[in-house]
């Protein structure tokens, strides 16, 4: 298997795993007294947005689930592009977009998260970067 394709698959699968892990974690937080107190506080903090009353918990849960879905979808989309593009090389503009998105994801992960998202987004960044280099040098 060419290095370009293999590194692209590894990058894509790291995003898929990140999405699955993110969604699983968002849905399976252990309920402790401290967490229940925090959730109650988040639910009590409400605001009006475009005619609807929303609370911080719904925003947090919604953003968390959306993040897992989008990570999974972005990784899966890249695998589908690779699968449907077997005869041709991966377009450089797609690889460059993937590199930019995954680099920003690494920076945000370092600033706000912990080791697992840093590693998974870092793997995506390296995988897409290696794909572009291998494509340009026809490795």
C-alpha positions in Angstrom: 0.0 0.0 0.0 1.3 3.4 -0.9 2.4 5.6 2.0 0.0 8.3 0.8 -3.0 6.1 1.2 -1.9 4.4 4.4 -1.1 7.7 6.2 -4.4 9.1 5.0 -6.3 6.1 6.4 -4.5 6.3 9.7 -5.3 10.0 9.9 -9.0 9.4 9.0 -9.4 6.5 11.5 -7.8 8.6 14.3 -10.6 11.2 13.7 -13.3 8.5 13.7 -11.9 7.0 16.9 -11.9 10.5 18.4 -15.5 11.0 17.4 -16.6 7.6 18.9 -14.7 8.2 22.1 -16.1 11.7 22.4 -19.7 10.6 22.0 -19.2 7.6 24.3 -17.7 9.8 27.0 -20.5 12.5 26.6 -23.2 9.8 27.1 -21.6 7.8 29.9 -20.3 10.2 32.5 -20.5 8.5 35.9 -23.0 10.3 38.1 -21.4 11.5 41.3 -22.8 14.0 43.9 -20.3 16.6 42.6 -21.4 16.1 39.0 -25.1 16.2 39.8 -24.5 19.5 41.7 -22.6 20.9 38.7 -25.3 19.7 36.3 -28.0 21.4 38.4 -26.1 24.6 38.3 -25.7 24.4 34.6 -29.4 23.7 34.1 -30.3 26.7 36.3 -28.1 29.0 34.2 -30.5 30.0 31.4 -30.6 32.5 28.7 -32.9 33.6 25.9 -31.6 33.0 22.4 -33.6 33.7 19.3 -36.9 33.4 21.2 -36.0 30.2 23.0 -34.9 29.7 26.6 -31.8 27.5 26.8 -29.6 26.4 29.6 -25.8 25.8 29.9 -26.3 22.1 30.3 -28.1 21.8 27.0 -25.5 23.8 25.2 -22.7 21.7 26.8 -24.3 18.4 26.0 -25.4 19.5 22.5 -21.9 20.8 21.6 -20.3 17.7 23.0 -22.5 15.3 21.0 -22.2 17.5 17.9 -18.4 17.4 18.2 -18.3 13.7 18.4 -20.6 13.4 15.3 -18.5 15.9 13.3 -15.2 14.2 14.2 -16.7 10.9 13.1 -18.2 12.3 10.0 -15.0 14.2 8.9 -12.9 11.0 9.3 -15.5 8.9 7.5 -15.8 11.4 4.7 -12.1 11.3 4.2 -12.1 7.5 4.1 -14.9 7.6 1.5 -13.0 10.1 -0.6 -10.0 7.9 -0.5 -12.1 4.8 -1.4 -13.9 6.5 -4.3 -10.6 8.0 -5.6 -8.6 4.8 -6.0 -7.5 5.4 -9.5 -6.5 9.1 -9.1 -4.2 10.7 -6.5 -5.9 12.5 -3.6 -6.3 16.2 -4.6 -3.8 18.5 -2.9 -6.5 21.0 -2.0 -8.3 18.4 0.1 -5.0 17.3 1.8 -4.1 21.0 2.6 -7.6 21.6 4.0 -7.2 18.4 6.2 -3.8 19.6 7.3 -5.1 23.0 8.3 -8.2 21.6 10.1 -6.2 19.0 12.0 -3.5 21.5 12.9 -6.0 23.8 14.4 -7.6 20.8 16.2 -4.2 19.9 17.7 -3.7 23.5 18.9 -7.1 23.6 20.5 -6.6 20.2 22.0 -3.4 21.2 23.6 -5.0 24.4 25.0 -8.2 22.9 26.3 -8.1 19.1 26.5 -6.0 16.2 27.7 -3.7 13.6 26.2 -6.1 11.4 24.2 -7.5 14.2 22.0 -4.1 15.7 21.6 -2.7 12.3 20.4 -5.6 11.6 18.1 -5.7 15.0 16.4 -1.9 14.9 16.3 -2.1 11.6 14.4 -4.5 13.1 12.0 -2.3 16.1 11.4 0.8 13.9 10.9 -1.1 11.5 8.7 -2.5 14.1 6.4 0.9 15.9 6.3 2.7 12.7 5.4 0.1 12.0 2.7 0.7 15.4 1.1 4.5 15.0 1.2 4.4 11.5 -0.1 2.0 12.6 -2.9 4.3 15.4 -3.9 7.4 13.2 -3.9 5.5 10.2 -5.4 6.5 7.9 -2.6 
